[in-house]
């Protein structure tokens, strides 16, 4: 709970109201009675936050990453993943569990090494570069613009994990890609509704076609009970609040600098 949003009155009020209106649980999976107005509104809010066409909720950031990468590999035969050496366990699991995929690891934040690996791959192979914006254990930040430029030069998609940056950076809290003005360069972004948002859950934001594919083929989405509406309502209130208030992230960075 990086910014204290788990105790913010705006969030708590929204959750109390949703609990009274919708009850404790979602009632099922998203495709079978488990979709509520709060899920729909939250996905639209997250898509807008990251300037993407669509977004999809998952039960956690881990599930979002693992499901997205394994599903993409299923739909893109012989996909080549290019992974930063310090990527989170959920990203690594998604690539390792991807049947038929090849994985190449580049040195941490080393764009030249990434480009050499991309250049050596078959030109006709589907390629996805997987990396994070903020590496929490090291305190390092990815050179997103350079990675996206190299990826585009070699026809690779980009999958960026902004879990440790959502809510913390950017004018509206979209993360490092927003701070650096490169949201339009990133193809897919994953995030969490915990940490700075202060609630629970995960998501992926991308083009409408990618999100439709994850919704239709992603086992971690299809076969998981939906987030309770009360949780979605709290996350929705938090995301909306942090979009228009920079006071919390400004104060956190001032305190961290002391």
N, C-alpha and C positions, 0 to 999 in steps of 0.2 A: 504494500500500500504506500507507494512512493510519495504521494501527494496528499494523503489523508482523505481521499475521496470515499473510502469505505465508511467514514463517519460523517460525511458531509450532509447537512440537513436536506439539501435538494435531492440527493440520492435516496436517503432514508424515507423521505416523504413519498417519492415515486414508488418505492418498494412497498410501503405500507398500503398505498392505494391499490397497487396491482394485486397484492395478496388478498385484500378484501374482495376485489372484483373477480379474480381468476382462480383463486385457491392456491394450493401449495405446489402442485405438479403440472407438467405440460400435457399429460394424458396419453402420450405415445411418442413414436418417432415423428420426424418432421413430415414424412410422406403419408403418415396414417394418423391423422387427428392431432398431431403435435405442433402444428404451426399456429401461432397466435399473432395478433396485431403488433405486439411488442417485438416479436422476432422480425417481422417484415419491416417495421420502422427502423429497427436497429441496423439491419443489413443495408438499408438505404442510406442511413446516416454514416455508416462506415465506408460505403462506396464513395460517398461525397467527400468524406474526410481525406481519402487517399486519391481522389480525382480519378476513380475507375468507374466502369459501367455498372459493376455489380459486386456483391460480397456475399459470403456464405458463413454462417455460424457453425462452430463445432464445440464439443464439450470441454476442450482445453486447447491451449496453444500447441502442446505436444501432439494431440490428435490432429489438429489442423495441418501441421507440417508433415507428419507421417502419412496421413491420408492423401494430401495433395500430391506429394512426390510419388508415392506408389501408384496412384491413379494416373498421373501423367505418363509414367513409364508404361503402364498397361495400354494406354491409348496411342503411345508413340513408340512403336517397336524399334529396338536397337538404339534407344535414346542414350546419349552420352551425358552424364552429369559431371560437372566441374565444381568441386567442393573446396571451400576454404579449409585449411588444415585445422582451424580452431572452431569449426561449426558446432552448434549445439547437438546434443545426443538425439533429439527428435528429428533433426534434419538428416543426420547420419543414418538413423534407423529407417527413415523413409527411402533413402537411396539403397541401403543394403537389402531391404525387403522388396525391392523393385525387380521382379523377374525379367531377365533378359537385358537389363540395363548395364552399362559400363560406367565405372566411377573413376575419376581422375582427381587427385588432390593437389591443389596448388599451395605454395607457401603463403603464410598468413599475410593478407593485404598486398601480395606481390603481383602487381598487374602484369609485369613483364613475363613472369613465370606462367601466369594464366594464359597470356597470349601465345606463348610457345606451345602449350598443351592444346589450345584451340586450333592452332595452325597445323598441328600434326594429326588431327582427327580427320576422318573422311569428310569431304565437303558436303556429301548428301546425307550424313547422319544427323538426326535431330539432336540438338544440343541445348542444355539448360545449365546456366551458371547459378550456383546456390551459395548464398552468403548472408551474413548478418550486417546490420548497420552499426550496432553497439555490441561489442564483445564484453560481457559483464565481468568475466573473471580477469580479463587483462586491462580493461578500461580503454581499449583501442576502438577507433572508429574507422569504418571502411571508406575507401575512396570511391564512393558510389558512381560519380560521374565518369571516372576513368574506366571502372569495370564495365559500366553500361556501354561506353564507347567501343571498347575492345570486343565486347560480346556482340554488339550490332555489326561490327566489321566482319565477324566470322559467322553471322547468321544464327547466333545463339539467343535464346530467351533468357530472361533474368528472373530469379526467384529470391526476393529479399525478405529476411526475417527482421521485423522492426519491433520485436517483443519488448526489448529494453529501452526503446526510444519513443514509442507511442505515448502521447500525453506529456512527454518531457521536453520535446524539441519542436521547433516550427511555430509559425504564427498561430496555427489552430491546433497544435499538438499532434500533427500527423507523423512526426518523427524526423529523422535525419534527412531523408529524401526531400521532405518539404523544406527544412532549414536550408538545404543546399540548392533548392530550386530545380530538382531533377525528378519530381514525381512522374512526369510524362515519359521519362526514359526507362522506368522500371515496369516490367510486364506484370509481375505478380508480387503482392505484398502480404505477408502474414503478420498477425499481431495477437495480443492477448487482451482480455477484458479484466485481468487481474492487474498486478503491479500498479502502474500509474492510474489506471481506470478504477481500481479499487474494488472490483466485484469478482467475476468468475467467468471463464469461457475463453474461446479463441475464435479466430476467423481468418479467411483469406479474401483479399480484394483483387479483382482482375477484370479482364474483359467479360462481357456477357457470355461469350461462347465457352471460355474456360470455366466460369462458374457453373454454367449449365452442365458441362462435362463432369465436374466434381459432384454436383447434386445428383446426377444420373448414375454415376459409376463408383463413387467413393464409398467404400464399405464402412469407413469410420463415421460417415455421415448417415448413410442409409440405415444402418443397424444400431444406432445409438439413440437412446431416449433424448428428446429435445431438452434444451435448457428450460428450466421452469420460467414461466412468464414473469414472476417476481424478480428473477435474476436479470432477465432481458430488460425489464423496465428500469432497474437500477443502473445497468450498464448504459442504456440509452440516455438516461438523465445525466450520467457522468460525462459521456462523450459530448453531448450537447453543451454542457456547462464548460468543459475544458476547451471547446472550440472558440468560445467567446471570452474566456478569462485566462489571461497569461500570468496572473498574480501568483498562483500556486507554483508554477514551474520556475518563474523568476526568483521567488523566495527560496526554493529548493537549491537553485544554482548559486545563489548568494551564500547560503549556509554551507554548501559543499566547498566553496572557495575559501572559506575562513580557516 
